[in-house]
């Protein structure tokens, strides 16, 4: 079978990590199928085919574009694929071949706000209609749908009236760098700190986090620092401006473009990971943090209960006081070395690839 993987997001975080890990694991476990990896220019020269059954094609087509819907279907079609895997919601809806799609979340359906875009609001609204159309038609035409959690699966079934048999759950897993037991490098943060890892889009609920930290800082004689790790983008610049006017601004640190090895150290030494999202499809930073024995304070939403179980401290995502109480409590305690063996087994990249391959072969 000839399988195509749309890997245009390979160099990105989030979906890019998912694609990188999937390709690496598939190249080990699948000894029969042929793969074609479709890449943009920025990753094409860097990507090395894992073995002789893998090849690459240059398709320098930006995602979320009209070109994506007009040109990309032909570029896929001319390869005579038996199956195409689109690892993101932006499926090429005019592609006539068989494809499966991975849905990471349906945030775009639940948060109708221009705050998550740098576009003028009227243009954002027009583009959002396009996103919804592509998402809806992409899911409708897909031969099968992969979801990264049961929470997302249930949402897809409810929103698009798909049958449970048409949707499979393939949990994401922790990147090997976080499970390797090699010695850690020295941390650049000298004092105790609380940690946030990820982007700062509106649904991440950063205002609640800041309000909670302010309450904690006022009540603590020696408040721990607050460390943000994420992309150096428009939204982080807005956050920096917001923090600059706060009395605790000198205690907030921002880091961008860090390697996984450095983030691993930050997890290992943090007093807690703060994760107050209003919605998530999976929540990989929480699993990474727990792997490094870092306590997690997160919002009391279904996805976190699904993936974290008893290993997290849950707070009301809309009540800063609730999160502040959790911060005060955890920051005053010594770190416990809780047993997370069940999480390591549940969220395995090898298992994710095996389950994905099973879908390839039965679709």
Buried (B, 14 or more C-beta within 10 A) or exposed (E): EBBBBBBBBBBBEBBBBBBBBBBBBBBEEBEEBBBBBBBBEEBBEEBEBBEEBBEBBEBEBEBEEEEBBEBBBEBBBEBEBBBBBBBBBBBBBBBEBBBBBBBBBBBBBEBEEBEBBEEEEEEBEEBBEBBBEBBBBBBEBBBBBBBBBBBBBBBBBEBBEBEEEBBBBBBBBBBEEBBEEEEBEEEEBEEEBBBBBBBBBBBBBBBBBBBBBBBBBEEBEEBBBBBBBBBEBEBBEEBBEBBEEBEBEEBBBBBEEBEEEBBBBBBBBBBBBBBBBBBBBBBBBBBBBBBBBBBBBBBBBBBBBBBBEEBBBBBEBEBBEBBBBBBBEBBEEEBEEEEBEEBBEBBBBEBBBBBBBEBBEEB
